[in-house]
Amino acid sequence: MPANIQVVLQQDVNKLGKSGELVRVRPGFARNYLLPRQLAVAATNAAVRRIEHEKTVAQAKAEKARKEAQGIGAQVDALTLTLALKAGDDGRLFGSVTTKDIENAAKAKGIALDRKKMHLPEPIKNVGSYTIPVKLVSDVVATLKVEVVAK
C-alpha cells in the first residue's frame, strides 16, 4: 500500500490546501474523510485537466470583472454627489444620510453602486463634504465624493 496518494481538492480544506490544488495525503484520510465528503477527487489525468481548465476560466472571469470594476471606479472617482436636505441653523441634519441614500443618488446619476460595498462608519448627520471609499472588487477601491448641503 502506498504511503501517500495524490488528490485534487474540490473545496478549501483547513490546514491542507485551497480548491483546485493537487496535494499528497495519507490513503486513509482520503478514503475516510476527503472522498466521502466530496472535498477531493482522486488525481487522475482527467481530473487534473478539468481542474486546470476551471482555474483558467475562473482567472479569465476575474480579470474581466476587475477591468469592468476599474472602468466603473474611474466614473465613481470623477463623480460628486450633492444631497440637499433639511438642516438646522448649526448645520445638523434633520435625520441622516445613509448608504441607501447615497446608492439612490448615484443611481439617479446613472451609476449602479451596491450600498453594502460602501464603507460609511456611521451615518452622516452634518452638512459638509465627505469622501466615501467604495470597494468594487477585492483589489479595486474607488472614492466617492458626497456633499451634503442645507435645503
Steps between C-alpha positions, in 0.01 A plus 500: 500500500642845410608736777328799338255553216420808296158661495361816344313717751155614392450732798728682741608268781640655816874431552516302173449729202272702280254391235668371184832409661667165448602369845654184641312342791493170685270239337279465808442875524399512134285185518325576830473880503571684175333275244173423687445871573583587138775736611741337255518261205768251407777662297437340162618668182143601412436654845825698488419634150145591605624693804763682292234594246270631776789705643570667165130576450475645853813712448363638172167580665674672793717705262193610303319599822804697617521694171129584518543610861793725406280669237221551752760614755616778266139617465450491878822695564384774261149511650393746770158445650317797651222426747275786609333425833327698772743618764494714811683828552807323639540276190355192663268300275145406586559128455815356344654391173551125473651277234152440361457874435840512330415191291175662382677827413766313301230299321331829401834607345515173303757305704388183675681453831436241767448662839655199673832579333510857635695555820311758702602460865193685623214687332572857393320742732660835414522726198836473329717321247584132545705236318372146513709199389311253281650151462402386151698172491767357729780731381314794341387775738350826377433814702161665470464868585174595673404857582213551740345847481214662689173542316 
